[in-house]
Amino acid sequence: MENNNTVTYKYGQKVDPSGQGDVVLYASAVPNTYQIRYNANGGIGSMNIQDGVVYNQYIELRQNNFMMKSDSVFKCWNTKPDGTGTSYKKKVRRSQN
């Protein structure tokens, strides 16, 4: 139990209002967060996961730190290995919609 007789219930939890009179439940929400994982896609090295990215807020994508193949030059980040997905320029601020 929290201050001022407030109780927090989790989704699916059973509520027993007997003996309490009227019970009012309020929706409570937290922002959706996710991770961005960077894949070398044939390059060499590793990059840390970009953790705690909040949905619908602008972020700055990380600079490419992978060593590219000798016949390749980094162009952009893409959601698909073959480049047919959504492209994002290096270090661009991006909002997830």
RAWO-V322615 format. One record per residue. N is the residue number from 0. RES is the residue in one small letter. SS is DSSP state (helix for helix, strand for strand, loop for the rest). PHI is phi in radians with two decimals (* if undefined). OMEGA is omega as a letter, one per 40 degrees, with the letter a starting at -180 (999 if undefined). Layout:
# RAWO-V322615
[[N,RES,SS,PHI,OMEGA] [N,RES,SS,PHI,OMEGA]]
This chain:
# RAWO-V322615
[[0,m,loop,*,a] [1,e,loop,-1.74,i] [2,n,helix,-1.03,i] [3,n,helix,0.84,i] [4,n,helix,1.00,i] [5,t,loop,-1.60,i] [6,v,loop,-2.07,i] [7,t,loop,-1.77,i] [8,y,loop,-1.92,i] [9,k,loop,-1.65,i] [10,y,loop,-0.96,i] [11,g,loop,1.52,a] [12,q,loop,-1.27,i] [13,k,loop,-1.42,a] [14,v,loop,-1.98,i] [15,d,loop,-1.95,a] [16,p,loop,-1.46,a] [17,s,loop,-1.04,i] [18,g,loop,1.36,a] [19,q,loop,-1.85,a] [20,g,loop,1.35,i] [21,d,loop,-1.19,i] [22,v,loop,-2.07,i] [23,v,loop,-1.94,i] [24,l,loop,-1.93,i] [25,y,loop,-1.96,i] [26,a,loop,-1.20,i] [27,s,loop,-2.24,a] [28,a,loop,-2.35,i] [29,v,loop,-2.17,a] [30,p,loop,-1.12,i] [31,n,loop,-1.25,i] [32,t,strand,-2.13,a] [33,y,strand,-2.65,i] [34,q,strand,-2.03,i] [35,i,strand,-1.97,i] [36,r,loop,-1.87,a] [37,y,loop,-1.75,a] [38,n,loop,-1.99,a] [39,a,loop,-1.16,i] [40,n,loop,0.86,i] [41,g,loop,1.74,i] [42,g,loop,-1.44,a] [43,i,strand,-2.09,i] [44,g,loop,2.05,i] [45,s,loop,-2.53,i] [46,m,loop,-2.34,i] [47,n,loop,-1.15,i] [48,i,loop,-1.18,i] [49,q,strand,-1.60,a] [50,d,strand,-1.72,i] [51,g,strand,1.21,i] [52,v,strand,-1.27,a] [53,v,strand,-1.62,i] [54,y,loop,-0.96,i] [55,n,loop,1.15,i] [56,q,loop,-2.11,a] [57,y,strand,-1.24,i] [58,i,strand,-2.31,i] [59,e,strand,-1.85,i] [60,l,loop,-1.17,a] [61,r,loop,-1.29,i] [62,q,loop,-1.22,i] [63,n,loop,-1.16,i] [64,n,loop,-1.98,i] [65,f,loop,-1.39,i] [66,m,strand,-1.46,a] [67,m,loop,-1.42,i] [68,k,loop,-1.04,a] [69,s,loop,-1.06,a] [70,d,loop,-1.73,a] [71,s,loop,-2.23,i] [72,v,loop,-2.26,i] [73,f,loop,-1.15,a] [74,k,loop,-1.83,a] [75,c,loop,-2.96,i] [76,w,strand,-1.48,i] [77,n,strand,-2.50,a] [78,t,loop,-1.39,i] [79,k,loop,-2.26,a] [80,p,loop,-1.02,a] [81,d,loop,-1.55,i] [82,g,loop,1.47,a] [83,t,loop,-1.57,i] [84,g,loop,-1.51,i] [85,t,loop,-1.42,a] [86,s,strand,-1.69,i] [87,y,strand,-2.31,i] [88,k,loop,-1.18,i] [89,k,loop,-1.07,i] [90,k,loop,0.98,i] [91,v,loop,-1.54,i] [92,r,strand,-1.43,a] [93,r,strand,-2.23,i] [94,s,strand,-1.84,i] [95,q,loop,-1.50,i] [96,n,loop,-2.01,999]]
